Amino acid sequence: MGTVTMKKRAFTMVELLTVIAIIAILAAIIFPVFARVKLNAFKSSDLTSMNSIRTSLQLYHDDQGGYPPALLGYITPYQYQNGVTVVPADQFHGDLFPKRVTSIDTLKGALNRSAYNLMVPGAWPQHDLRLAGSAPILDLNGDGVINSSDDLPMARQVYGSDYASSTALYYLNDPSAGGIGFSASTAQNTVGRFYAVSGYDVGPAKYASGAIVNELHYTLFWSGFGVGPGSALDDPRQLGYSDPPDTTVVTWDTYFRDYDNNHLLTPGGSKDLVLFLGGSARPLDSKQMAERSWRMMP
């Protein structure tokens, strides 16, 4: 019998390069899909946390007859000992945590990687950029029509920040100055110290310079009337009032925003997660949230 010889055939260089190119194309398609799936999972987690916060706030309101001044709590000298040691946030007992919110991660946010003992100054968010009188939201004077007379300067945000510059100025609604004036003091010094993990008390926003500021997202009062004597003509969508409407903004999540050269994209896409008092949290346009903050409507 004769012998049969077997020829071994190897990949040619062209075939090898073709396989590599196909793998690269598949990777370019699949990896962004995986990234989006992971990001959507983080968003779903935050939406669940925000809805849990709303439930906890309602329980607190039923017990106390009002809403707490902060979700986790301000850092007082009791937590900030000798200006050096900060009690870790997971050991802090606040208005909601740990009695009504049992996990500190509920107040943290999925993309928040801050240490439990990291302390940050809070800055006021940017005030509504639309001129007073030009953007009425509710019928504040009760005449049955929503018009410019329902957009009073003192019913606007009393303090705000200018993120177009490297220094955050805080703005004051002064009727004698056409509704808007400003002070040279920095906004970081106007609110107080917060735990960085408390991502729904304060949340990240960018200056034009690229610096990150932790802007205030939860407070009982925003308007000039609210921090002053109050008024029947004030915007009722503030948690400090006895019966705020369902459209009241409780807090919002800014961790998913997209920036281009430190400026928010226009439109910003539905990247901000906003929690309203009367319903579940929902994604809304980041650019509009940055410009309107608590005046945003569902």
Phi, psi and omega in degrees: 000142179278160178271143179256125180263135179257126178267129177269124182253122179263162174295138172280165179299321180296316179295320180296316179295325178296316178298316180298319180296319179296317178298319180296319179295315178298320179296319180296332179277317189282318185301314176299326178296315177300318180297318179294320179298317180295317180296319178295326177294320177297318179297316179299320178298317180292322177299319177297317180296317181294322177292327175293322177298317179300316179298318179295321178296321179294322176296318178298316181297319179297324181282318191255347180081012179189179181260152183289155179292337178209159181282310174264306179142155176283154175272110180260174176303341177292327177266333185254078190279124178059021180069014185234301187269129177248126176297127181304144185300327182285354176252002182272137178254110182247199183291323181253323183259136001260011185290311183257330172250107190277339180244132179295335180295336177296328181267001190264314186095138188295327181267003180276112182255020184290147175288154183293339181254013179278128181251136180229148173281145178263139177243149176292141176291164178299138178285164180301120184287343179287142183296145175302135183094346184260349185220066178293148181245313184233162174279088186281329183267000173073022180270004177087359179231145175258107180218191186300334180289350178262010180237072184278144178304319183285348174269002175270174179295128185283324178238150179200175182237150178255099184275005177280345180244173181280345178245129181277112174271146175258138187259148180236128176284102182246110183305325181290344180252026180076014176103338184227125171223178178211159178243152183280354179290147181282147184293333182299334184270005186257349186248304181137184181266141179226157168289133180296332180288344180281072190290354178249353165279311176228151180217159187285142170215157185252139167284166174296334180285348183100350179291147179263132175242146177261099185273150182289129180241348179224125172199161183285321182229143177241325192278165176297320175296319185295319180275357178250225185279353184083165180193149176292343180266006181284159174292119183285353185279058178221135189292344180286342178279159191292326183220070180294147182289169182296337182278005180293130177283124179275307179195171177214156186251119184251011186289343186256012182294150176252128180244149173233111185055043176070013175243141178295142177294149179239120350292161186280352184075162182279069186255335177277136176259121188242130179256120176259152186297324187264010182196184183285163177292150181213153178281134177226167185297127184295320181297316179293321178295321179296327183272337187241336182044241188292347178277359179296138177257154179300000000 
